[in-house]
């Protein structure tokens, strides 16, 4: 039985049992009880493509084995999988220690996802290279040179959207594509500033949602816990800005318009305001056209990623209607098929929600 990824498991598991194996790293194990007092274990399992929570009840044959599993280790998990309103469930569950070659393949990550993230990283470099303002161009280059490896193994979130190793690269690349397109529709937007703002808006997540070099369990850090990614992002961008302005090439920038201090302040404002509202963590509200644009570009990409995941994970509870998946507020309806010249409607599936 060849193992499948967690993303594939979420997509393929349904009401009928799916006999399959996955390689997954055990992130956490928690002992819990239901409202009726029945004990169960909740395991958080992850791979390069995503993560899920697995409940194991106290009367299940795998209970004792699950209690003895080492946190952080990788296991081959075999079961008959189903997916319902409480997420992924497993029957006839077995845990096995994978062979060395399987471990090497596991830590290398899913080849298809790795290829996509490589393309996205190249796209980030291409669009950042297109920034004309030498100060913002130099700042973006310094970030990529000093933090590129760290950036490539960071998630965009702990859950909900792009919550996987390299997810921040996917998120930023798609946002840059959107920002580039929007600037052609709204030419009054400062394209250089907006593209730089996209690159830096979540840079604080390098300390909030990052992964180790080998593993798929997000690191915890005191900086991430006590500061949060927005203050950390402002601090990082400000430090890199001053380093960039102290470089020999910066001597030629003293007479540029707008002033360097104004450019720096507007970039920091984009980082600080990109959540759009105080209640969602922004210390300031958007006050410039680029700040509003960044907020909505960020929100759009996050929401469409959630929608794509929801179509893959949710059950069809009535013809064309999918059950609600948190944090989306409602049930989803199957998307309208695309018009084709033959006059036949093409079925639209979750793959149509993905960026390219």
Order of alpha helices (4+ residues) and beta strands (2+ residues): alpha-beta-beta-beta-alpha-beta-beta-alpha-alpha-alpha-alpha-alpha-alpha-alpha-alpha-alpha-beta-beta-beta
